[in-house]
Amino acid sequence: MDELSVFFYVTVILFALPLVYAIRIAKPEHELILGISTSVAIIAFLLLLYVVNEAIPFAGGGDDELYFDISNIGPDSIESAFGVIAFYAQQPGYGFLLMVVDLFVHGLYLKKALNVSLFVLDALMWYRIGLLTANRKIALRFFFAVLFATPLMHYFLFLFKDMTITIVQTALLLWTLDFIFTERRRNLLLIFFGFLMTVMLRLPAVLLEGAMVAGVLFFYRHVWFARWQDASLTRVVVGIGMIAGAAFLYVIVTNSEFIQLLGIAGTRSFGDEGLSSQVGVYLQKAQGSPLFIVPVFFLITLNGLYALSRPLSADIIEGLSALPWIYVGLPLFLWSAYYFLGNWRAMLSREKALYLSLFFITALFLAQSIVVFDTTRWRMPGIPVMFALSALGWTTLGNRRGLVLATWAVGISLLLGLYYFTSGG
């Protein structure tokens, strides 16, 4: 392994990229705190990753080991790379990304470290989302809330593609909002690129992302609709381009020959033998389960908590990462919902649109979890949205935070104790 390649990867990809982005988007009064927080977070997460990687290198389900094996194959061309990944994994995006990383570094730890950089970049994107949709105080709280989104940390401690999917979906939300508020036409190209990335990473998620973009455009219609009523030639052309881009994307994701050319096959495609049959398998699994079970697991992350009773493994890490959400994030999230339902009539259009957008995206992820009967990896890209709502809950609670969180901690501890007792944990 060439030392210069490792130096470039560590300094530029792992450190410089998040830091430069932080400085670029930070307001003057936030440059220092954002720069220091970004640097400290990267170092702390890399140290955490090192400890976990030494003790538990792989999660045990097989996916991360498969991706590591793929990344080490090193085909001699892009075409052969797609062929190799399609043969092993059915979705070429993350495997291809790891093959590119393998040009610089070869070890498991350094390949996992890419997800650390993406995790911090995701938090920084939420800072930018806060600036666009609210104010500087909310932006900073969005950043720290997502930076402490512990359930998502499980997915940079192992070689999973979920962190990549998460940042693509956050970027799509950011680019959509940036287009709404600034009308920068480059965002349309970025949005199209984001959809193509999702096609390569997890094709079915394109449906959720399309609904997300449409929903956000609808909730913020008061911002852009008035401007677009003045239909200049440029806006007409942009509007036609948006419709054409959406139609082209639809053709791409439903064209089985093109999808196979990209290396997407089996249950990852939209064909008759693909996604529809896989959904049927999921629904079969769900038979006999009460309807409320998925929303409960979705909100409380019981999957991970149940794993705390098992021997040392990746499951325990997933369980521990759920605790901060359950004791702090969840009550603030629920308060945010309560506050919105009680005050939405009196809210300004901009504030209402923010709440509606975030709750709508959360509902999309819940619907997806119900359809695929999964509240773990398919749910993860929605975690930053839920933590952003928790940040709004923290803001509106004011001086009652201590009392509410303490009361919640006692109540949820009793409920979890009862859960463990009755489930035999």
ZALUMGU-271181 format. One record per residue (C-alpha): residue number from 1; residue in one letter; x, y, z. Coordinates in steps of 0.25 Angstrom, whole numbers. Example, Ala and Ser with C-alpha at 12.3 -4.5 7.8 and 13.67 -1.06 7.14 Angstrom:
% residues 2
@lumvo->1 kedo->A x->49 y->-18 z->31
@lumvo->2 kedo->S x->55 y->-4 z->29
***
This chain:
% residues 425
@lumvo->1 kedo->M x->0 y->0 z->0
@lumvo->2 kedo->D x->6 y->13 z->-4
@lumvo->3 kedo->E x->8 y->23 z->7
@lumvo->4 kedo->L x->5 y->35 z->-1
@lumvo->5 kedo->S x->-8 y->29 z->-5
@lumvo->6 kedo->V x->-12 y->26 z->10
@lumvo->7 kedo->F x->-7 y->41 z->13
@lumvo->8 kedo->F x->-16 y->46 z->3
@lumvo->9 kedo->Y x->-28 y->38 z->7
@lumvo->10 kedo->V x->-27 y->41 z->22
@lumvo->11 kedo->T x->-24 y->56 z->20
@lumvo->12 kedo->V x->-33 y->60 z->8
@lumvo->13 kedo->I x->-45 y->50 z->9
@lumvo->14 kedo->L x->-46 y->47 z->24
@lumvo->15 kedo->F x->-42 y->61 z->29
@lumvo->16 kedo->A x->-41 y->72 z->19
@lumvo->17 kedo->L x->-54 y->69 z->12
@lumvo->18 kedo->P x->-63 y->71 z->24
@lumvo->19 kedo->L x->-55 y->83 z->29
@lumvo->20 kedo->V x->-55 y->91 z->16
@lumvo->21 kedo->Y x->-70 y->88 z->15
@lumvo->22 kedo->A x->-72 y->93 z->29
@lumvo->23 kedo->I x->-64 y->106 z->27
@lumvo->24 kedo->R x->-71 y->108 z->14
@lumvo->25 kedo->I x->-86 y->107 z->19
@lumvo->26 kedo->A x->-83 y->113 z->33
@lumvo->27 kedo->K x->-88 y->127 z->37
@lumvo->28 kedo->P x->-77 y->136 z->42
@lumvo->29 kedo->E x->-81 y->134 z->57
@lumvo->30 kedo->H x->-82 y->119 z->55
@lumvo->31 kedo->E x->-68 y->116 z->48
@lumvo->32 kedo->L x->-60 y->113 z->60
@lumvo->33 kedo->I x->-70 y->104 z->67
@lumvo->34 kedo->L x->-74 y->97 z->54
@lumvo->35 kedo->G x->-59 y->95 z->51
@lumvo->36 kedo->I x->-55 y->90 z->65
@lumvo->37 kedo->S x->-67 y->81 z->66
@lumvo->38 kedo->T x->-65 y->75 z->52
@lumvo->39 kedo->S x->-50 y->72 z->55
@lumvo->40 kedo->V x->-53 y->66 z->69
@lumvo->41 kedo->A x->-64 y->58 z->64
@lumvo->42 kedo->I x->-56 y->52 z->53
@lumvo->43 kedo->I x->-45 y->48 z->63
@lumvo->44 kedo->A x->-54 y->43 z->73
@lumvo->45 kedo->F x->-62 y->34 z->63
@lumvo->46 kedo->L x->-49 y->29 z->57
@lumvo->47 kedo->L x->-44 y->25 z->71
@lumvo->48 kedo->L x->-57 y->18 z->74
@lumvo->49 kedo->L x->-57 y->11 z->60
@lumvo->50 kedo->Y x->-43 y->6 z->63
@lumvo->51 kedo->V x->-47 y->0 z->77
@lumvo->52 kedo->V x->-59 y->-6 z->71
@lumvo->53 kedo->N x->-52 y->-11 z->58
@lumvo->54 kedo->E x->-42 y->-18 z->67
@lumvo->55 kedo->A x->-52 y->-25 z->75
@lumvo->56 kedo->I x->-63 y->-28 z->65
@lumvo->57 kedo->P x->-58 y->-26 z->51
@lumvo->58 kedo->F x->-71 y->-31 z->44
@lumvo->59 kedo->A x->-86 y->-30 z->48
@lumvo->60 kedo->G x->-88 y->-45 z->46
@lumvo->61 kedo->G x->-100 y->-44 z->36
@lumvo->62 kedo->G x->-90 y->-46 z->24
@lumvo->63 kedo->D x->-93 y->-33 z->16
@lumvo->64 kedo->D x->-81 y->-25 z->21
@lumvo->65 kedo->E x->-72 y->-37 z->19
@lumvo->66 kedo->L x->-77 y->-38 z->4
@lumvo->67 kedo->Y x->-74 y->-23 z->2
@lumvo->68 kedo->F x->-60 y->-25 z->7
@lumvo->69 kedo->D x->-58 y->-37 z->-2
@lumvo->70 kedo->I x->-63 y->-29 z->-14
@lumvo->71 kedo->S x->-54 y->-17 z->-11
@lumvo->72 kedo->N x->-42 y->-26 z->-11
@lumvo->73 kedo->I x->-45 y->-32 z->-25
@lumvo->74 kedo->G x->-39 y->-20 z->-32
@lumvo->75 kedo->P x->-44 y->-22 z->-47
@lumvo->76 kedo->D x->-36 y->-16 z->-58
@lumvo->77 kedo->S x->-47 y->-7 z->-64
@lumvo->78 kedo->I x->-60 y->0 z->-60
@lumvo->79 kedo->E x->-68 y->-10 z->-69
@lumvo->80 kedo->S x->-62 y->-22 z->-62
@lumvo->81 kedo->A x->-64 y->-16 z->-48
@lumvo->82 kedo->F x->-79 y->-14 z->-51
@lumvo->83 kedo->G x->-80 y->-29 z->-55
@lumvo->84 kedo->V x->-73 y->-34 z->-43
@lumvo->85 kedo->I x->-81 y->-26 z->-33
@lumvo->86 kedo->A x->-94 y->-30 z->-40
@lumvo->87 kedo->F x->-90 y->-45 z->-39
@lumvo->88 kedo->Y x->-88 y->-44 z->-24
@lumvo->89 kedo->A x->-97 y->-33 z->-19
@lumvo->90 kedo->Q x->-109 y->-29 z->-29
@lumvo->91 kedo->Q x->-107 y->-14 z->-26
@lumvo->92 kedo->P x->-93 y->-8 z->-31
@lumvo->93 kedo->G x->-93 y->5 z->-25
@lumvo->94 kedo->Y x->-86 y->3 z->-11
@lumvo->95 kedo->G x->-77 y->-8 z->-16
@lumvo->96 kedo->F x->-72 y->1 z->-27
@lumvo->97 kedo->L x->-70 y->12 z->-18
@lumvo->98 kedo->L x->-61 y->3 z->-9
@lumvo->99 kedo->M x->-54 y->-2 z->-21
@lumvo->100 kedo->V x->-50 y->13 z->-23
@lumvo->101 kedo->V x->-46 y->14 z->-9
@lumvo->102 kedo->D x->-37 y->1 z->-11
@lumvo->103 kedo->L x->-29 y->9 z->-20
@lumvo->104 kedo->F x->-24 y->17 z->-8
@lumvo->105 kedo->V x->-25 y->8 z->4
@lumvo->106 kedo->H x->-27 y->-7 z->6
@lumvo->107 kedo->G x->-30 y->-9 z->20
@lumvo->108 kedo->L x->-44 y->-12 z->26
@lumvo->109 kedo->Y x->-42 y->0 z->37
@lumvo->110 kedo->L x->-39 y->10 z->26
@lumvo->111 kedo->K x->-50 y->6 z->17
@lumvo->112 kedo->K x->-60 y->7 z->29
@lumvo->113 kedo->A x->-54 y->21 z->32
@lumvo->114 kedo->L x->-61 y->26 z->19
@lumvo->115 kedo->N x->-74 y->25 z->26
@lumvo->116 kedo->V x->-69 y->33 z->38
@lumvo->117 kedo->S x->-66 y->45 z->28
@lumvo->118 kedo->L x->-80 y->43 z->21
@lumvo->119 kedo->F x->-87 y->43 z->35
@lumvo->120 kedo->V x->-80 y->56 z->39
@lumvo->121 kedo->L x->-84 y->62 z->25
@lumvo->122 kedo->D x->-98 y->58 z->27
@lumvo->123 kedo->A x->-99 y->66 z->40
@lumvo->124 kedo->L x->-93 y->78 z->33
@lumvo->125 kedo->M x->-103 y->77 z->22
@lumvo->126 kedo->W x->-114 y->78 z->33
@lumvo->127 kedo->Y x->-107 y->91 z->38
@lumvo->128 kedo->R x->-109 y->96 z->24
@lumvo->129 kedo->I x->-124 y->91 z->24
@lumvo->130 kedo->G x->-126 y->98 z->37
@lumvo->131 kedo->L x->-121 y->111 z->31
@lumvo->132 kedo->L x->-130 y->110 z->19
@lumvo->133 kedo->T x->-143 y->106 z->26
@lumvo->134 kedo->A x->-142 y->113 z->40
@lumvo->135 kedo->N x->-131 y->121 z->46
@lumvo->136 kedo->R x->-116 y->120 z->51
@lumvo->137 kedo->K x->-120 y->115 z->65
@lumvo->138 kedo->I x->-128 y->104 z->59
@lumvo->139 kedo->A x->-117 y->101 z->49
@lumvo->140 kedo->L x->-107 y->99 z->60
@lumvo->141 kedo->R x->-116 y->90 z->67
@lumvo->142 kedo->F x->-119 y->81 z->55
@lumvo->143 kedo->F x->-104 y->79 z->53
@lumvo->144 kedo->F x->-102 y->75 z->68
@lumvo->145 kedo->A x->-115 y->66 z->68
@lumvo->146 kedo->V x->-110 y->58 z->55
@lumvo->147 kedo->L x->-96 y->58 z->60
@lumvo->148 kedo->F x->-101 y->50 z->72
@lumvo->149 kedo->A x->-111 y->42 z->64
@lumvo->150 kedo->T x->-105 y->29 z->71
@lumvo->151 kedo->P x->-114 y->19 z->64
@lumvo->152 kedo->L x->-108 y->23 z->51
@lumvo->153 kedo->M x->-94 y->21 z->57
@lumvo->154 kedo->H x->-95 y->6 z->56
@lumvo->155 kedo->Y x->-95 y->8 z->41
@lumvo->156 kedo->F x->-81 y->14 z->41
@lumvo->157 kedo->L x->-75 y->4 z->51
@lumvo->158 kedo->F x->-78 y->-7 z->40
@lumvo->159 kedo->L x->-76 y->-7 z->25
@lumvo->160 kedo->F x->-90 y->-5 z->22
@lumvo->161 kedo->K x->-96 y->4 z->10
@lumvo->162 kedo->D x->-107 y->10 z->19
@lumvo->163 kedo->M x->-98 y->22 z->22
@lumvo->164 kedo->T x->-96 y->25 z->7
@lumvo->165 kedo->I x->-111 y->24 z->5
@lumvo->166 kedo->T x->-114 y->33 z->17
@lumvo->167 kedo->I x->-105 y->44 z->12
@lumvo->168 kedo->V x->-111 y->43 z->-2
@lumvo->169 kedo->Q x->-125 y->45 z->3
@lumvo->170 kedo->T x->-120 y->57 z->12
@lumvo->171 kedo->A x->-114 y->63 z->0
@lumvo->172 kedo->L x->-126 y->61 z->-8
@lumvo->173 kedo->L x->-134 y->68 z->3
@lumvo->174 kedo->L x->-124 y->79 z->3
@lumvo->175 kedo->W x->-123 y->82 z->-12
@lumvo->176 kedo->T x->-138 y->82 z->-12
@lumvo->177 kedo->L x->-139 y->93 z->-1
@lumvo->178 kedo->D x->-128 y->100 z->-7
@lumvo->179 kedo->F x->-135 y->101 z->-21
@lumvo->180 kedo->I x->-148 y->105 z->-14
@lumvo->181 kedo->F x->-141 y->117 z->-6
@lumvo->182 kedo->T x->-130 y->121 z->-16
@lumvo->183 kedo->E x->-135 y->116 z->-30
@lumvo->184 kedo->R x->-121 y->112 z->-33
@lumvo->185 kedo->R x->-123 y->103 z->-46
@lumvo->186 kedo->R x->-111 y->95 z->-43
@lumvo->187 kedo->N x->-119 y->88 z->-32
@lumvo->188 kedo->L x->-128 y->81 z->-42
@lumvo->189 kedo->L x->-116 y->74 z->-48
@lumvo->190 kedo->L x->-111 y->71 z->-34
@lumvo->191 kedo->I x->-125 y->65 z->-31
@lumvo->192 kedo->F x->-125 y->57 z->-43
@lumvo->193 kedo->F x->-111 y->52 z->-40
@lumvo->194 kedo->G x->-116 y->48 z->-26
@lumvo->195 kedo->F x->-127 y->40 z->-31
@lumvo->196 kedo->L x->-117 y->32 z->-40
@lumvo->197 kedo->M x->-108 y->30 z->-28
@lumvo->198 kedo->T x->-120 y->24 z->-21
@lumvo->199 kedo->V x->-123 y->15 z->-33
@lumvo->200 kedo->M x->-109 y->9 z->-32
@lumvo->201 kedo->L x->-110 y->8 z->-17
@lumvo->202 kedo->R x->-124 y->3 z->-13
@lumvo->203 kedo->L x->-134 y->4 z->-25
@lumvo->204 kedo->P x->-147 y->3 z->-17
@lumvo->205 kedo->A x->-143 y->15 z->-9
@lumvo->206 kedo->V x->-145 y->24 z->-22
@lumvo->207 kedo->L x->-160 y->23 z->-19
@lumvo->208 kedo->L x->-158 y->29 z->-5
@lumvo->209 kedo->E x->-149 y->40 z->-10
@lumvo->210 kedo->G x->-158 y->44 z->-21
@lumvo->211 kedo->A x->-170 y->45 z->-11
@lumvo->212 kedo->M x->-160 y->53 z->-2
@lumvo->213 kedo->V x->-157 y->63 z->-12
@lumvo->214 kedo->A x->-171 y->65 z->-17
@lumvo->215 kedo->G x->-176 y->66 z->-3
@lumvo->216 kedo->V x->-165 y->77 z->1
@lumvo->217 kedo->L x->-169 y->85 z->-12
@lumvo->218 kedo->F x->-183 y->84 z->-8
@lumvo->219 kedo->F x->-181 y->89 z->6
@lumvo->220 kedo->Y x->-173 y->100 z->2
@lumvo->221 kedo->R x->-181 y->104 z->-10
@lumvo->222 kedo->H x->-184 y->118 z->-3
@lumvo->223 kedo->V x->-169 y->121 z->-5
@lumvo->224 kedo->W x->-167 y->117 z->-20
@lumvo->225 kedo->F x->-181 y->118 z->-26
@lumvo->226 kedo->A x->-182 y->133 z->-25
@lumvo->227 kedo->R x->-169 y->134 z->-32
@lumvo->228 kedo->W x->-173 y->124 z->-43
@lumvo->229 kedo->Q x->-186 y->131 z->-46
@lumvo->230 kedo->D x->-177 y->141 z->-53
@lumvo->231 kedo->A x->-174 y->131 z->-64
@lumvo->232 kedo->S x->-162 y->136 z->-70
@lumvo->233 kedo->L x->-156 y->128 z->-82
@lumvo->234 kedo->T x->-145 y->123 z->-73
@lumvo->235 kedo->R x->-155 y->118 z->-63
@lumvo->236 kedo->V x->-163 y->111 z->-74
@lumvo->237 kedo->V x->-151 y->104 z->-79
@lumvo->238 kedo->V x->-147 y->100 z->-65
@lumvo->239 kedo->G x->-161 y->95 z->-62
@lumvo->240 kedo->I x->-161 y->87 z->-75
@lumvo->241 kedo->G x->-147 y->81 z->-72
@lumvo->242 kedo->M x->-152 y->77 z->-58
@lumvo->243 kedo->I x->-163 y->69 z->-64
@lumvo->244 kedo->A x->-154 y->63 z->-75
@lumvo->245 kedo->G x->-144 y->59 z->-64
@lumvo->246 kedo->A x->-155 y->52 z->-56
@lumvo->247 kedo->A x->-160 y->45 z->-68
@lumvo->248 kedo->F x->-146 y->41 z->-72
@lumvo->249 kedo->L x->-143 y->36 z->-58
@lumvo->250 kedo->Y x->-156 y->28 z->-59
@lumvo->251 kedo->V x->-152 y->21 z->-72
@lumvo->252 kedo->I x->-139 y->18 z->-65
@lumvo->253 kedo->V x->-144 y->11 z->-53
@lumvo->254 kedo->T x->-155 y->3 z->-60
@lumvo->255 kedo->N x->-146 y->-1 z->-72
@lumvo->256 kedo->S x->-142 y->-15 z->-68
@lumvo->257 kedo->E x->-131 y->-16 z->-79
@lumvo->258 kedo->F x->-124 y->-3 z->-74
@lumvo->259 kedo->I x->-125 y->-7 z->-60
@lumvo->260 kedo->Q x->-118 y->-20 z->-63
@lumvo->261 kedo->L x->-108 y->-13 z->-71
@lumvo->262 kedo->L x->-105 y->-5 z->-58
@lumvo->263 kedo->G x->-103 y->-19 z->-51
@lumvo->264 kedo->I x->-116 y->-18 z->-43
@lumvo->265 kedo->A x->-124 y->-31 z->-43
@lumvo->266 kedo->G x->-132 y->-40 z->-34
@lumvo->267 kedo->T x->-140 y->-34 z->-23
@lumvo->268 kedo->R x->-134 y->-21 z->-25
@lumvo->269 kedo->S x->-141 y->-18 z->-38
@lumvo->270 kedo->F x->-155 y->-13 z->-41
@lumvo->271 kedo->G x->-158 y->-25 z->-50
@lumvo->272 kedo->D x->-169 y->-36 z->-48
@lumvo->273 kedo->E x->-158 y->-45 z->-42
@lumvo->274 kedo->G x->-152 y->-34 z->-34
@lumvo->275 kedo->L x->-157 y->-24 z->-24
@lumvo->276 kedo->S x->-172 y->-28 z->-25
@lumvo->277 kedo->S x->-168 y->-43 z->-21
@lumvo->278 kedo->Q x->-159 y->-38 z->-10
@lumvo->279 kedo->V x->-170 y->-30 z->-4
@lumvo->280 kedo->G x->-179 y->-42 z->-5
@lumvo->281 kedo->V x->-168 y->-49 z->4
@lumvo->282 kedo->Y x->-168 y->-38 z->14
@lumvo->283 kedo->L x->-183 y->-38 z->15
@lumvo->284 kedo->Q x->-183 y->-53 z->17
@lumvo->285 kedo->K x->-173 y->-50 z->29
@lumvo->286 kedo->A x->-183 y->-40 z->34
@lumvo->287 kedo->Q x->-195 y->-49 z->35
@lumvo->288 kedo->G x->-199 y->-52 z->49
@lumvo->289 kedo->S x->-192 y->-40 z->55
@lumvo->290 kedo->P x->-201 y->-29 z->61
@lumvo->291 kedo->L x->-202 y->-16 z->52
@lumvo->292 kedo->F x->-196 y->-7 z->63
@lumvo->293 kedo->I x->-183 y->-15 z->64
@lumvo->294 kedo->V x->-176 y->-8 z->53
@lumvo->295 kedo->P x->-179 y->6 z->57
@lumvo->296 kedo->V x->-175 y->3 z->72
@lumvo->297 kedo->F x->-162 y->-4 z->67
@lumvo->298 kedo->F x->-159 y->8 z->57
@lumvo->299 kedo->L x->-160 y->18 z->68
@lumvo->300 kedo->I x->-154 y->11 z->80
@lumvo->301 kedo->T x->-143 y->3 z->73
@lumvo->302 kedo->L x->-147 y->-10 z->81
@lumvo->303 kedo->N x->-139 y->-18 z->71
@lumvo->304 kedo->G x->-126 y->-13 z->77
@lumvo->305 kedo->L x->-130 y->-13 z->91
@lumvo->306 kedo->Y x->-134 y->-28 z->91
@lumvo->307 kedo->A x->-120 y->-31 z->86
@lumvo->308 kedo->L x->-114 y->-25 z->99
@lumvo->309 kedo->S x->-117 y->-38 z->105
@lumvo->310 kedo->R x->-108 y->-46 z->95
@lumvo->311 kedo->P x->-93 y->-49 z->96
@lumvo->312 kedo->L x->-83 y->-38 z->91
@lumvo->313 kedo->S x->-86 y->-36 z->77
@lumvo->314 kedo->A x->-90 y->-25 z->67
@lumvo->315 kedo->D x->-104 y->-27 z->72
@lumvo->316 kedo->I x->-100 y->-21 z->86
@lumvo->317 kedo->I x->-94 y->-9 z->79
@lumvo->318 kedo->E x->-107 y->-7 z->72
@lumvo->319 kedo->G x->-114 y->-8 z->85
@lumvo->320 kedo->L x->-105 y->2 z->92
@lumvo->321 kedo->S x->-107 y->12 z->81
@lumvo->322 kedo->A x->-122 y->12 z->83
@lumvo->323 kedo->L x->-121 y->16 z->97
@lumvo->324 kedo->P x->-119 y->31 z->95
@lumvo->325 kedo->W x->-130 y->32 z->85
@lumvo->326 kedo->I x->-140 y->25 z->94
@lumvo->327 kedo->Y x->-136 y->33 z->107
@lumvo->328 kedo->V x->-134 y->47 z->100
@lumvo->329 kedo->G x->-137 y->47 z->85
@lumvo->330 kedo->L x->-151 y->40 z->86
@lumvo->331 kedo->P x->-158 y->48 z->97
@lumvo->332 kedo->L x->-153 y->61 z->89
@lumvo->333 kedo->F x->-158 y->55 z->76
@lumvo->334 kedo->L x->-172 y->52 z->83
@lumvo->335 kedo->W x->-172 y->66 z->89
@lumvo->336 kedo->S x->-169 y->72 z->75
@lumvo->337 kedo->A x->-181 y->65 z->70
@lumvo->338 kedo->Y x->-190 y->69 z->82
@lumvo->339 kedo->Y x->-185 y->84 z->80
@lumvo->340 kedo->F x->-188 y->84 z->65
@lumvo->341 kedo->L x->-202 y->78 z->67
@lumvo->342 kedo->G x->-206 y->88 z->77
@lumvo->343 kedo->N x->-200 y->100 z->70
@lumvo->344 kedo->W x->-200 y->98 z->55
@lumvo->345 kedo->R x->-212 y->108 z->53
@lumvo->346 kedo->A x->-204 y->119 z->59
@lumvo->347 kedo->M x->-190 y->116 z->52
@lumvo->348 kedo->L x->-185 y->124 z->41
@lumvo->349 kedo->S x->-185 y->118 z->28
@lumvo->350 kedo->R x->-170 y->115 z->28
@lumvo->351 kedo->E x->-169 y->109 z->41
@lumvo->352 kedo->K x->-182 y->100 z->38
@lumvo->353 kedo->A x->-175 y->96 z->25
@lumvo->354 kedo->L x->-163 y->91 z->33
@lumvo->355 kedo->Y x->-171 y->83 z->42
@lumvo->356 kedo->L x->-180 y->77 z->31
@lumvo->357 kedo->S x->-168 y->73 z->23
@lumvo->358 kedo->L x->-160 y->66 z->34
@lumvo->359 kedo->F x->-172 y->59 z->39
@lumvo->360 kedo->F x->-176 y->55 z->25
@lumvo->361 kedo->I x->-163 y->49 z->22
@lumvo->362 kedo->T x->-163 y->41 z->35
@lumvo->363 kedo->A x->-177 y->36 z->31
@lumvo->364 kedo->L x->-171 y->31 z->18
@lumvo->365 kedo->F x->-160 y->24 z->25
@lumvo->366 kedo->L x->-170 y->17 z->34
@lumvo->367 kedo->A x->-179 y->13 z->22
@lumvo->368 kedo->Q x->-167 y->7 z->16
@lumvo->369 kedo->S x->-164 y->0 z->28
@lumvo->370 kedo->I x->-178 y->-6 z->29
@lumvo->371 kedo->V x->-177 y->-10 z->14
@lumvo->372 kedo->V x->-164 y->-17 z->15
@lumvo->373 kedo->F x->-166 y->-21 z->30
@lumvo->374 kedo->D x->-153 y->-16 z->34
@lumvo->375 kedo->T x->-149 y->-6 z->45
@lumvo->376 kedo->T x->-134 y->-7 z->44
@lumvo->377 kedo->R x->-126 y->-4 z->32
@lumvo->378 kedo->W x->-137 y->1 z->23
@lumvo->379 kedo->R x->-141 y->11 z->34
@lumvo->380 kedo->M x->-127 y->17 z->36
@lumvo->381 kedo->P x->-127 y->28 z->26
@lumvo->382 kedo->G x->-139 y->34 z->33
@lumvo->383 kedo->I x->-132 y->35 z->46
@lumvo->384 kedo->P x->-126 y->49 z->43
@lumvo->385 kedo->V x->-140 y->54 z->40
@lumvo->386 kedo->M x->-145 y->49 z->54
@lumvo->387 kedo->F x->-133 y->55 z->61
@lumvo->388 kedo->A x->-136 y->68 z->54
@lumvo->389 kedo->L x->-150 y->68 z->60
@lumvo->390 kedo->S x->-144 y->65 z->73
@lumvo->391 kedo->A x->-136 y->77 z->72
@lumvo->392 kedo->L x->-149 y->85 z->69
@lumvo->393 kedo->G x->-155 y->78 z->82
@lumvo->394 kedo->W x->-143 y->83 z->90
@lumvo->395 kedo->T x->-145 y->97 z->85
@lumvo->396 kedo->T x->-159 y->98 z->88
@lumvo->397 kedo->L x->-159 y->91 z->102
@lumvo->398 kedo->G x->-151 y->102 z->108
@lumvo->399 kedo->N x->-149 y->101 z->123
@lumvo->400 kedo->R x->-157 y->89 z->124
@lumvo->401 kedo->R x->-147 y->80 z->118
@lumvo->402 kedo->G x->-141 y->75 z->131
@lumvo->403 kedo->L x->-154 y->71 z->137
@lumvo->404 kedo->V x->-160 y->65 z->124
@lumvo->405 kedo->L x->-147 y->56 z->121
@lumvo->406 kedo->A x->-146 y->52 z->136
@lumvo->407 kedo->T x->-161 y->47 z->136
@lumvo->408 kedo->W x->-159 y->40 z->123
@lumvo->409 kedo->A x->-146 y->33 z->127
@lumvo->410 kedo->V x->-154 y->27 z->139
@lumvo->411 kedo->G x->-166 y->23 z->131
@lumvo->412 kedo->I x->-158 y->17 z->120
@lumvo->413 kedo->S x->-149 y->9 z->129
@lumvo->414 kedo->L x->-161 y->3 z->136
@lumvo->415 kedo->L x->-167 y->-1 z->122
@lumvo->416 kedo->L x->-154 y->-6 z->117
@lumvo->417 kedo->G x->-152 y->-14 z->129
@lumvo->418 kedo->L x->-166 y->-20 z->127
@lumvo->419 kedo->Y x->-163 y->-23 z->113
@lumvo->420 kedo->Y x->-150 y->-31 z->116
@lumvo->421 kedo->F x->-157 y->-38 z->127
@lumvo->422 kedo->T x->-169 y->-43 z->118
@lumvo->423 kedo->S x->-160 y->-46 z->106
@lumvo->424 kedo->G x->-151 y->-54 z->114
@lumvo->425 kedo->G x->-139 y->-45 z->112
***
